[in-house]
Amino acid sequence: MDKELLQLAHDYRQCKLWKKLNENQVIAVDLAGKKTIYLSVLGILGEHIALSIYQDSKEVYQLKRVMESSQEPCFSPLHQQELFLDQDYLQVSFLNKEESDPEDVALIQAFRQDQGIRVRGPQTFPSIEVCRPNHLPWKPVAKKDLSVIKVALQASLDLALALEGLTQPERARLIPNLRKGQPIPLMKKGTQGYQIVATVAQPTKGRSPVIRHQRLNELELARLKKLPKTADLQLDLALTPEPIQEFPKQAPFFIYALVGVDAASTHCFITGFAREYWQEASGMLNQLMKELVDYGSAPHRICVTDERTAQLLQPLAAGLGIDCQIDPMACGLVRDLEEDLFQHSLSEDLVERDLDLEEWDLATLADQLRILEEIGSPNALPRDIRETILWQLYHALDSNIPIAFKQRIRHFLNQS
């Protein structure tokens, strides 16, 4: 953060725009005709003071979906988590000193001393982060994004001045709630700074990844067809609750998986791990088929939670000659499993069952990887320990072990 950015952040904190607007009152800002950004002001309840900056109208659509989720409950906590994580925005937030990065604290304090600024109270240390879909917030922010943040802060300061003296109903008419579907006020820069001069229509669609299927593993499909059709599968494509960090300088991310339950036996499984389900659909289905072959039963029925999961499973269902029934109400066992997974991720149990990789002896780790490589594939692991080992391997990628070990782990996982 340079001095200009620190000054703008300080002025924003002083203007208290969050006391005049809430996060549902979105403002559009024109960047000299090149593109339009969208601002959402957080902090009206005082719990989290921040300015979120969306650089595409499709992201505003996603923001609206998040707002509306309170009225339409999600299928499970994992779906709710994905809805919040599937956003792409920049954010200037204000933290307490003990929550802030030590380097940021030193930089901010030096700036304040140089400018003769004295600040008291909580949440006074600015923090700049980038939030990408299915990733945790991360630093550093690219230089091109820093220039966008400066414009957003300046436009917010000009907006705060324009709102001075207006009553709450007048502010609500000027900047309507996004959920009401009305046009979004647009600010443009003029001789008097940024001013509201027009409106832009609300976006009507967001990001919609197209699932790209490739040919399934025909040998695995043939094996599955030979098995008795006794499984009554409930399946859901969900974002797993625990983030993974492959490299120290990259943001931790969440991976997708197929969460399933055989209603006939209540056997549960999690398989088909992938970062981008739309690009890795066939690989996910191949993993699912191996899981079912190892289980020893083919499905006579597949019930899924939503259209997305049905699209993902379509080639497999067609190969088996059965239909995918979309009925979230009939997928109660999967919902229960996902709720357990989510609650488990919040408990200390998962920490206790994870390997403390930072304290591992590398020679021991090498021996364990050698054993796994001899086994050849995650699908060859005994079912009663497979889930635990897979969790441990994915969390191993979140440790400080050498890259060579991480490459061996990824190679083993890719054998699914």
Salt bridges, closest charged atoms under 4 A:
ASP2 OD2 - LYS150 NZ 2.65
GLU4 OE1 - LYS150 NZ 3.16
GLU59 OE2 - ARG207 NE 2.68
GLU82 OE2 - ARG308 NH1 2.67
ASP86 OD1 - ARG207 NH1 3.01
ASP88 OD1 - ARG132 NH1 2.42
ASP104 OD2 - LYS139 NZ 2.41
ASP114 OD2 - LYS3 NZ 3.58
ASP145 OD2 - ARG132 NH2 3.39
ASP145 OD1 - LYS144 NZ 3.55
GLU164 OE2 - LYS20 NZ 3.61
GLU218 OE2 - ARG215 NH2 2.62
GLU220 OE1 - ARG223 NH1 3.50
ASP232 OD1 - ARG301 NE 2.97
ASP236 OD2 - HIS79 NE2 2.67
GLU246 OE1 - ARG275 NH1 3.69
GLU246 OE2 - ARG410 NH1 3.24
GLU291 OE1 - ARG386 NH1 2.76
ASP294 OD2 - ARG386 NH2 2.55
GLU373 OE2 - ARG408 NE 2.84
GLU374 OE2 - ARG370 NH1 3.17
GLU387 OE2 - ARG353 NH2 3.89
